[in-house]
Amino acid sequence: MEFKRIAIDTSKHVFMIHGVDEQERPVLRRELKRGQVEAFFSKLAGTEVVLEACGGSHHWGQMFEKMGHDVRLSVSDALRPYDLALTFASGCSCRFPAPWHKFIDFCLGPSI
């Protein structure tokens, strides 16, 4: 399956994955353990991957870029108003709400 964009909400052990198709419809909601993330993304064609900018996001971003994905790091302060439920599962889906995506600020991607 092809995805337009995939957002990831990271934590120590479990990552929430949320993907949308070309029409911005949610087509993927999945929970992955840390050890499953690399295998999952290595099977996908290159797509836009959105992560919240934090210490670990640079590590993951570099890995995703090596796999051919386009990585965008979102500024967490810009996402707070959209994360209404403040739960781990909803935090991932707020990374790119369709009507608000153009207003979310992104910072520079990971560099070596």
C-alpha positions in Angstrom: 0.0 0.0 0.0 1.2 3.5 -0.8 1.1 6.3 1.8 1.2 10.0 1.2 2.5 10.7 4.7 3.2 8.7 7.9 3.3 10.3 11.3 5.1 8.7 14.2 4.7 9.3 17.9 7.7 7.9 19.6 8.2 6.7 23.2 10.7 4.4 24.9 9.1 1.1 23.9 6.0 1.6 21.7 5.6 3.8 18.6 2.2 4.9 17.2 2.1 4.9 13.4 -0.6 6.9 11.5 -0.7 7.0 7.7 -2.9 8.8 5.2 -3.4 8.2 1.5 -3.4 10.8 -1.3 -6.9 12.0 -0.3 -5.8 12.6 3.3 -7.9 9.6 4.5 -6.5 7.6 7.4 -5.5 4.2 6.1 -3.0 3.1 8.8 -3.1 3.1 12.5 -0.7 0.8 14.1 1.3 0.3 17.3 4.9 -0.9 16.8 7.5 -2.0 19.3 10.9 -0.4 18.9 12.4 -3.5 17.3 9.7 -3.6 14.6 10.0 0.0 13.3 13.0 -0.5 11.1 11.6 -3.7 9.5 8.2 -2.0 8.9 9.7 1.1 7.1 12.3 -0.9 5.1 9.4 -2.6 3.3 7.7 0.7 2.3 8.3 2.9 -0.8 9.7 6.3 -0.1 7.1 8.6 1.6 7.0 11.6 3.8 7.6 10.7 7.5 6.7 13.2 10.2 8.2 13.1 13.7 8.0 15.4 16.6 11.3 17.2 17.1 13.0 15.6 20.1 16.3 14.0 21.0 15.4 10.6 19.5 13.8 11.9 16.4 17.2 12.8 14.8 18.3 9.2 15.2 15.1 7.8 13.6 15.1 10.5 11.0 18.6 9.7 9.8 17.6 6.0 9.6 14.4 6.8 7.6 16.3 9.0 5.2 18.8 6.2 4.5 15.8 4.1 3.5 14.7 6.7 1.0 11.9 8.5 3.0 11.5 12.3 3.2 11.7 13.2 6.9 10.0 16.2 8.5 10.4 17.2 12.1 7.5 19.1 13.5 7.9 21.7 16.2 6.0 20.4 19.3 4.6 23.8 20.4 2.8 24.1 17.1 1.0 20.8 17.6 -0.3 21.4 21.1 -3.5 23.2 20.2 -4.5 20.4 17.9 -3.8 17.5 20.3 -7.1 17.9 22.2 -7.3 14.5 23.8 -3.7 14.4 25.0 -3.4 10.7 24.8 -0.6 8.7 23.2 -2.7 7.4 20.4 -4.2 10.8 19.5 -0.9 12.5 19.6 0.2 10.6 16.5 -2.9 11.6 14.4 -2.5 15.3 15.3 0.9 15.3 13.5 -0.8 16.2 10.2 -4.5 17.0 10.4 -5.5 17.6 6.8 -6.9 21.2 7.2 -4.2 22.4 9.5 -1.1 20.7 8.0 -0.1 23.8 6.0 0.0 25.9 9.2 2.3 23.5 11.2 5.9 24.7 11.5 8.7 22.3 10.6 12.3 22.5 11.7 15.4 21.4 9.9 15.7 17.7 9.3 18.3 15.4 10.8 21.9 16.0 9.8 25.1 14.1 10.4 
